[in-house]
Amino acid sequence: MDDLRPLSRWLLMAAAVTLMTACTLKTPTFRKAASDQFVAQGNEPFWSVATEDGVLIWKTPDNPAGTRLAVTRHSHAHGIHYISPDPARPFRLELSDQPCTDSMSGATFELTATWIVDGASHPGCARRRQ
């Protein structure tokens, strides 16, 4: 019976490690329906981009009503990219399933966002729309 104790301990430890690893693995956020809607926002310069029925609505303090932009949506296990189909007006919204903290308010969000427009990259955070 004493000969089985080291094996039993090893099996219990292996099972515990397996369970802890399984509990910490993230389920990709973007295995959802293509109709998911998001709102992304960033600071300095202030901007927000909402997804809505195949378009992005880009708002700034100078344009609070927003500009509607046609997009092509590309998704993968850990993110979504909304890309301009018009090479004359390139822009891109990238959402990834990394948690994010707003740089001014300290609010936490489930997603990290990057808004790329006019040759500049603007970091921010995003959430699913309710």
N, C-alpha and C positions, 0 to 999 in steps of 0.2 A: 504494500500500500504506500509506503514511503517513497518508492521509486516513481509513483505517479504524481506526486505533489509538484515537482518542478515542471512537468508537462502541463498539469492543470493550471498552474500559475501562468505559464507562457500562453496557453490558450485563452485564459481570461483577459490577460493584458492585450493580446492581439484583437480580441473581440471589442474591448473598450476603445482601442485606438481606431478601429474600423468604424465604430458608431460615432465617435467624436468627429472623424473626418467626414462622414456622411452628413452630419448635422451642420457642418460649416461650409459645405459646398453651396455656392450661389446658384440659384435657378436663373437662367438668363431672362432678363426683363422683356426682351423683344420677341419672345415666341408668342406673340399676341396677334390678333386680327389686324389686317392692313388698315382698318378704319380707326385705329387708335389716334387720339387727338392729344396734342401736347402744347404747353406754353413754356417758352424759354425766355430768360431775361439776363441782362448783364449791366454792369456799371462802368462809368467813365470810359467811353461815352455811354449814357443810358440808352438801352434798346430793349425791345421785346419782340418776339416772333411767336405767333400762334399758328398751329396747323388747323386747317379747316377745309374739308371737302376738296382735297387735291390742290390747294393753294396755301401759301404762307401769307400771313398778314404781319408786315413789318412796321412797328411803331417806334417813334423817337419823340423826344420832347418838342422838336420842331414840326413833327407830323403826327399828332395824337390820334387822328382818324385812321392812320395807317395806309400802307400801300399793299395792294394785293399782287402777289407774285405767283405765276404758274411754276410748278415744280415736278420733278420726277423723283419718286421715292425708292430708295434702295435700303433693304434691311438685311441684317446678319444677326448672329447669335447674341452679340453684345452691343448692338447699336443700330441706329437708323441715320441715313443721310438723305436730306432733301436738297436736290441739286437743280440749278437753273438749266432748263433745256435750251436757253438762248445764249450762244457763245458771245454775242455782243454785250450781254449784261450778266456776267458771271457772278454767282453767289452760291453759298452752300450753308446749310444748317446741319451740324453734326450733333447727334445725341448719343451718349454712351451710358451704360448702366453703372457708372461709378457715382457714389454719393458725392454731394456737393454742398458747400457752405457758402452762402452769399457773402461777398467781401465787405459789404457795408452793414447789413442788418444782422448778420450772424445766423440767419434762418437756414435750416437744413432742407435739402431737396433730394429726391431719389435719383436724379440724373445729372450728369455733367453736360453742358452745352458749349458749342463753339459756333459763333456766327461769323462767317467769312464773306466779306462784301467789300467792293472797291479796293481790293488788294490788301485789306487789313483783316487780321484775325482778332475777334473779340471773345474772350472767355466769359462763361456764365453758368447758370444752373437752369434746370428744367423740371417740370412735373407733368403728370397726366392731367388733362382737363377733366373736370367733373361733369 
